[in-house]
Amino acid sequence: MSRNKKRKHKNSSKEQGYKQTAHKILRYLLKYPNDQMNYNQIASGLQFRNPREKDHLIKVLTKLLANKQIIKVDKGTFQLNLEDNTAIGKIDFATSGAAYVSVDGIEEDIYIPKGQSKNALQNDMVRIMLHPASGRRREGSILEVIQRNKTEFVGTLEIAKDGKYGFVNVDQTSLHVDIFIGKKNLGDVPDGYKVVAEIIDWPEDADSPFGKIIEVLGEPGEHDVEMHAILAEYGLPADFPEEVEKAANELDTTIKPEEIAKRRDMREVTTFTIDPADAKDFDDALSIRKIENGNWEIGVHIADVAHYVQPGSIIDQEAYKRATSVYLVDRVVPMLPEILSNNACSLRPNEEKYTFSAVFEMDDNGKLIKDWFGRTVIYSDRRFSYEQAQEIIEGKDDDLKEEILTLDRLAKKLRKKRLQNGAISFDKVEVKFKLDEEGNPVGVYFKESKDANKLVEEFMLLANRKVSEFVSLDKNGKDNGKTFVYRIHDDPKPDRLKSLQDFIKQFGYTIKIGNRKETTNSINQLLKDVKGKGEENMVETLAMRSMSKAIYSTENVGHYGLAFEYYSHFTSPIRRYPDVIAHRLLQHYLDGGKSPDAQPYEEDCEHCSQRERLATDAERDSIKYMQVKYMDDQVGEEFDGLISGVTEWGIYVELPESRAEGLIKLRNIRDDHYVFDKTNYAIIGQKNKKMYQLGDKIRVKLTNADLLKKQLDFQLLS
């Protein structure tokens, strides 16, 4: 070894030794973050006894002082510098027990080694101590939990043999601890039952938090128990409080002449609903008639929920708390009590209903001539399922055939124009289950969007957009600054698009990253090009992952995916609270009201966005549960699958026949040592260089179906 290389190696070893000791010092001081310690106390705590170790300690303390990691309180007395070296962020635990904290203003997440997370739980807001930069990633330790994300968890009770205590083994895999239940909080709950436990304390010296049982769900594996467990896990209510049901049942839901007189009467116009065959609430209807000048008058009529749900009422408070209906596989948990959602506000056939409407005059080419917004009363002549409307579009005769075909033709013109303007066309396929009388899955099918679905979608999109523009633009088409609730979808981050662009090159595809329209047109072309190809699933998945998440906000940035500058949710007030807010604000402006302060509405938007995310997660969990239940009796069978996800711990495989997804653990692939390649969404064998990549077709064997964890395990065959 040359003299320079020896010197470099020596310096590197010294630097590594400094970093290791610095970590030891900081971790020791973290145990007593507010205490002042002298040199001897620190040496004793680290068990540094010989002169060489103590000399090294002095040098490291001097460097920590220079780096402002610690401060000198008095001569020879030190303390953590909490002011300059702390940050606040949200914690996310890995399955290993280590964690990552995302901090605003710091690009990379802060790594928290296993054992350094104190009493933090998944998604808590925490204050962390930042360690000196070391190696590939920035590290830290938890100082304190600032705000719990949640304190109630679903799990299975395991009672000790002597009956003096128990533990709730939490279902949520990201929660790294069980909850200790003392004898006085056990009650008479049977061992092995699924329960909801609340964390009430977590002493500094305890490995697990202390809790109490607040709800008994029942025996694990029972269908109803598992569905209620999913709702409880996300803090979603299963039933309405009695006082809310009582208030709803006492509402006067009759149609009154004096109220009709205040509204535009559209009962004589041909009106109908088009909804899923199993729908129970119909919150939108379409009307159509030809007017004298040869144009079409098309009404988009939405249930006037705000007429019945008054601001601040007990029904309104409960609706706001829920913020959305939740659609599990076998049930709907509605935002509004049944008397409203399925009766008074549901636009059922052959009934008069109060509605809030957007009425459009369009020519035969789908050009919008003028629009009108206001409260109406309608009479629905027919109720179509999507399947029935589709049959008419495909040629079946019907009394309302001309109306359906006209709407379909105009909707296609609207859709074509929207896509030309840069809207992205992701064709979503929904997984649906055929259930027996007991709610067990006996079959799987996929719901695809056909012309009838797209007909309704286009007119709902038109109403949502035009309501938003009506409120937000002055006569000259300039933004007037009025407060409104928008559905926004921000532009994707450039680095995500760049990653997508780099990855698809290896398959011979490209996307153009330019202005919004160029990029979206390019993504649409990509989605067309991969149709029917082996890599279709992979490319579609990555394209969707490159997009931002849609949320509610009073600060309008437009809707990237739909290519709308102004867009709000107006058309589903039975199941979405932001639509109720939009109705109230629209009527306020129609009455000549001034723009209210935006801040309270922004808080409403944040609440509704957060509740929507919880509902979406619960819906996904119910689908996962049903998929695992459906596959339960197929353990041991072999399948062709597609790699749908790649991580450092394994590869996820989706079965096309059921869209069920399972995991092949990396440690269970025995023919080589495989390493995760983040850039190429792949794992690569170190000896044979074999690559398994996102989108690859592989043969697998189902080895386990765990209903409690909602998880399938696969073995790789080829």
Buried (B, 14 or more C-beta within 10 A) or exposed (E): EEEEEEEEEEEEEEEEEBBEBBBBBBBBBBEEBEEBBBBEBBBEBBEBEEEEEBEBBEEBBEBBBEBEBBBEEEEEEBBBBBEEBBBBBBBBBBEEBBBBBEBEEEEEBBBBBEEBBBBBBBBBBBBBBBBBEBEEEBBBBBBBBEEBEBBBBBBBBBBEEEEEBBBBEBBBEEBBBBBBBEEEBBEEBEEEBBBBBBBBEBEEEEEBBBBBBBBBBBEBEEBBBBBBBBBBBBEBEBEBEEEBBEBBEEBEBEBEEEBBEEBBEBBEBBBBBBBEEEBBBBBBBBBBBEEEEEBBBBBBBBBBBBBBBEEEBBBBEBBBEBBBBBBBBBBBBBBBBBBBBBBBBBBBBEEBBBBBBBBBBBEEEBEEEEBBBBBBBBBBBBBBBBEBBBBBBEEEEBEBEEBBBBBBBBBBBBBEBBBEBBBBEBEEEEBBBEBEEEBBBEEBEEEEEBBBBBBBBBBBBBBBBBBBBBBBBEEEEEEEEBBBBBBBBBBBEEEBBEBBBEBBEEBEBEBBBEEEEEBBBBBBBBBEBBEEEEBBBBBBBBBEEBBBEBBBBBEBEBBBBBBBBBBBBBBBBBBBBBBBBBBBBBBBBEEEEEBEEBEEBBEBBEBBBEBBBBBBBBBEBBBBBBBBBBBBEBEEEBBEBBBBBBBEEBBBBBBEEBBBBBBBEBEEBEEBEBEBBEEBBBBBBEEEEEEBBBBBEBBBBBBBBEEBBBBBBBBBEE
